[in-house]
Amino acid sequence: MNPFRYGQVVTGADFCSRPKLEETLRKHIASNQNIHVSGERRTGKTSLVLETVAKMKISTVHVDLFQVKSMHDVYTRMLDGIVSWNASGGFMKKLMQRIAVLKPMMNYDPLTGLPSVSVTPSQSIMPESIVGLLDFMNSRSKAKKLVVFFDEFQDVTELKNKQELLALMRSRIQLHSEVAYIYAGSVRKRMDEIFYAPDSPFYKSAIPVHVENINTLEFSHYIMERFACANRSISSECIERVFELTNGNPGDVQEFCNALWDRVDEKTVVGIEHIQLALTEIFSREKPYYESIINMISDNQLKSLRGLSAFNGLRVYSKEFLEFSGIAQPASVTRALKRMIDLKVIYSRNKQYKFASPFFKLWLLHG
């Protein structure tokens, strides 16, 4: 079985230990201090939080807010998190009573037998309803410590009445002294707007913890151990090259190693010569995604992407970039890059444009 997991939460033996960050989180959680965790995509924020809390043996309500579009979405995600936390008969009865005004429906998964609760989209969900769920969790946490983990929290800023929601949430959360709230996000600009803008209700309401890429030495040991668990090994030179091609991003490293594993036999020493085999495997898996991007963008936008690939996201208005890309005017590059950011194909960080997927960048270079 392939020991490398990506695109999902990893725990236990699959989790690469991050001692300093884990200790920082433990300290703040033990003090019921609210925390906001930021870091680039696929740096392992969710796994870090959930693994740390699990080791502390603390109950967790995990609320995934990724791409929520409405108050109804937020409410439903919170219900999902609450039911996953506690699905006992007595608890569910109290939950249904608490939200009775919204005419909730309880269903059971035919395979697992686990319950779920929903409210119909026709029911009007207001910020006050969401705050009511916060109060409910707080009231049920008196006997046992609780962590409420809002994942991809920055996506609430896309809601129409976001300011009202954030203000009401903050007014309640500051009273919940026995609950530790953790907010994680991958879009630093929007997370900063929530926690650092003076006019934001959440201004300086949580201690910041930034998640960088995993320490190279620690991650290298983890990768070697994973390969060794089933009669394979990997050279340090190959690991260095994987880190270089993925910029050391944990999720992308895991994906690369997953492809390497699938392309070699047992008792093989994985080396530099296997790098291209792994890339071919990844390109094959992700080709439909790459082609979908190509099909939705203009010729200038594609030229700009190829230029970004060749120039590593730098010097985008230089004469050399324009000549390489075949684009006449810098203004055309500006429009193209804005479109690519809107599509979340690329993002800007510290005056450099980066690809959301380093493998798409490599595919463009190989194309």
N, C-alpha and C positions, 0 to 999 in steps of 0.2 A: 504493500500500500504506500502510495506517495505521501511522505511525511510533511510536505510543504503545503501550507494552506494560505490562500489569499482571497480577498474579496469577502471575508467573513470574520466574525469575532473569533479569536483564538484564546484558549485558556489552558491551564494545566501544563502538561509537557510540551504542548505546541506553542506556548508563550515564551518568548525570549525575555528573560528577566531584565528589569531596568531598575536596579536597586535604589539609586538616588531619587528618581522620580516617584517610585513606590513609597519610599520613606517620607518624602515631602507630602504626598497625598494622605498617607496614614496619619501624619501629625495633624494636618488640618481637619481631617474627618473626625479624629478623636476629640477635637475641640469644638465640634459642630460648627466649624467655619465654612462658609460658602466659598466655592472655588470656581473660577472660570478657566477652562483648559483650552488653549489654542495651539494650532500647529497646522502645517500644510497637509493636504490630502494624503491619506494612506500612511501616515506616520505612526499609526497604532494607538490613537487616543482612546477609542472605545474599548479596545482590549485592555489597555493599561488601567483604565478606571474600573472596569468590571472585575478584572483579576485582582486588583488591589483590595476592592471591597469584599470579594469572595474570601480572600485570605484572612480578612478581619472578621469573617463570619457575621457580617451585618446584612440585614435585609435591604434589598434595592428595588426601587421602582424605576425601570428604564423606559424613558419616553423618547422615542425616535421621531424628531420633527423634520426629517429630511423632506424638502419640497412640499411642505404643507401650504395649501392654497386658501384656506378658509378657517374660520373659527370652528366649524364643524370638524374639519380635519384635526385640529389641535385637540379638541375634546375627545374625539375617537381614539387618537393615539394615547392620550392620557388614560382613558378607560382600559385600553389594551395593556398598558404598563401596570395599572392597578390590579387587574385580574391575574396577570402573570405573577405578581407579588404574592397574592393570597386568593385562592379560589375555594376556600373552605365554605361549607354551607352557611354557617352563621355569618361569616364576613360578607358573602354574596348577598344574603338577605338584607343586611344593613346597607350595603351599597345600593341595591335596587330601591330601597325605601328612600334613601337620600336623594336619588335622582328621579323619583317617581313622576315629578311634574313634566319631565321630558318624554314620558311614556317609553321607557327602555324595553328592549327585547333581549332575552337570554337565549343563546343557542349553544349547542354542543357539537364539537368536532366529532364526526362519526368514526374517525380512525383513532384519535387519542382519548376521546371522551372528555376532553377539557372544555370548560365553559368559555363563552365570549359574550360580551355585552355590547349592544349597539343602540343608537338612537337614529330615527329616520331623518334623512336630509331635510325633510319638510319642517322639522322642529327647529325653532329659532334658537341658535346658540349664541349667547352674548358673553362678553368677557366675564361678567359676574358668575356665569355658570362654570367657567373654567376655574375661577378663583374658589368656587365652592368645592371643587375636587381637591384643591390644595388643602383647604380646611379639613376635608374628610380624611385625607392621608395623615395630616397632623394629629387629628383626634384619635386615629387608630394606632399611632406610633408611641403612645404614652408608655406602654408596657415594654416596648422593645425598640432599640435604636434603629433609625431608618435613614437611608440615603436616597434622595430623589435625583436622578440623573437625566437631565435634558440634553439629548444628543442632537447635534446640528442645530443648536439654539438660534443661530443667526437667521435661520429661515423664517422666524416669526416677523422679521422686519419687512417681509414681503406682503404682510397682511394689511388690509385696508385700514383697520382701526388698531394698528399696532401700538400706538402711544397709549391709548386707553387700556389695552390689555397689559402692557408692561407696567403701567402705573399701578393698576389694581393688583397685579402679581406681586410687585415689590411691597405694596402696603401690607399684604398678608405675610409674605415670606419673612419680613423683618420681625414678625411676632412669633415665628416658629423656631424657638430657641433650641428645641430638642431634635430638630431635623437638619441634616447637612445637605445643602443643595449644590449640585455640580452642574455646570453648564459647559458643554464642549462645542467647538465650532472650527470649521476648516477655512472659512472666508475671513481672514484677519481684519479686513477693512470694516466689515459689518459687525464683527465682534467688538472691535474698538469703538464703533459708534454706540454700542449698547453700554459698554463698561467704562469708557473714558470720556465720552462727550458730556460736558457739564449739564446739559439740559436733558440728559437721559434719566429716566427713573432709576435705572440700575447703576448710575454713576458711582464707581468705586465701592460697589456693594459686595464684591467677591475678590478673594486673593487670586492674582494671576499665576498660572503655571503654564509655561510654554514647553511643548513637546517637540524636540528636534529629532533628527534621525538617530537611530540607535548607535551607541559607541561602536566604532568599527571593530575593535579588538573583541569586544563581547559578542557582537553579531557574528564575527568570523568563527569563533568557538562554537556558537550555536549551530551554524551551518555545517561545520565539520561533523559535529555530533549527530545531526540529522542524517547526513549521508552515511555515516558509519553504522547507523542502526540496522542496516540491511545490506551489509557486504558491499558497500560502495565507499569511495573516498573522493575528495576533491582537492586540487592543488591550491596553495595560497595565491598563486599567480592568477588562477581562474577566478577566485573570489574577488581579488582586486579589480579584475576586469569587469565583473558583474557590478560591483559597486560603482565603478567609473561610468558604465553605460546607464545606470539607473539613478545616478547622483546619490546613491546610498539610501534611497527611500525604502523603508521596510517592506511596504506592500509590494512594490515593484521588484525588490530583491527576492521576495518569496515567490512571486510569479515566475521570475527568471529561473530560480532553482527548481521550481515545479516542472518547468519545461526541460531543464537539463536532466532531471531524474527520469522523465518519460523517454528521453532519447538515448539513454545509455543502459547497458546490461549490468547485471550483478558482477561484482569483483572488478569493476572498471574504475580506473583512476580518472576522474573528470578533469580535463585540462583545457587550455586555451583553444585547442583544436575542436572542442565541442561547442564553443560559443555560437558559431553560425548555425549549428544544428538546432540549438535552443531557440534562436531568433526565428528560424524558419518555422518551428513549431508554433511560436507565439503569433507570427504573422498569419499562419494558416487559421488559427483559432479566431483571430480578431479582424480578419479581412473584411467581413460584412460591415463591421463598424467603420473601418477606414473608408470603405467605398461609399457608405451612406453620407459621410462628411463631404467627400469629393463631389457627390451628386447634388449637394445642397448649396455649394458655394460657387462664386464666380471665378473666372480665369485669373483676375488680379489677386483674389484672395488665396487661390492655390499657389500662385507665384510667390506671394508674401510668406506663406507657410514654408515653402521650399527654401526661401531666403533665410527665414528664422532657423531652420534646421542646419543650414550650412554655416551661419554666423553665430550659432549658439545663443540666439535671442538678443544679440547686442548690435550696436551700430546700425540700427534699422533705417536711418536716414542718410547714411554715408553714400558717397558716390559708388563705392564698390558694391554695396548692398543693392542699390538701384540697378546697376549694370548687370549684376548676377541674376537678379530677379526678372529683369526685363520690364521694369515699371518706370514710366517716364517721370512722374511727379511724386514728391514726398506726401502730398495730400492724399494721393491714392493709397499709399501705404497706411496712413492714419485711418482711413475709412475701412480698409481691409482688416486691420488689426482690431478695430472696435467690433466689427462683426464677429471675428473669431473669439473675442472675449465674451460677447453676448451669447455665443453658442457653447461657451465653456470648453472650447478646444484648447485655448491657451489662457494664461493669466499673467499679470504683471507683478513682479516682486523686486524691489530694490533696483529699479531702472533696468531690469532685464525681463524679457518675455520668456515664459517657460511653457512647455507643453504639459497639459493635464496627464497625458500618457507619453512617457519617454519612448515607448515602442512605436507609437505613431510617428514620432520624430525620426526614429531609425528607419522605419518603413519608407518614409519620404526620401531619406538619404539614399536608400538602396534602390529606390524606384527609378 
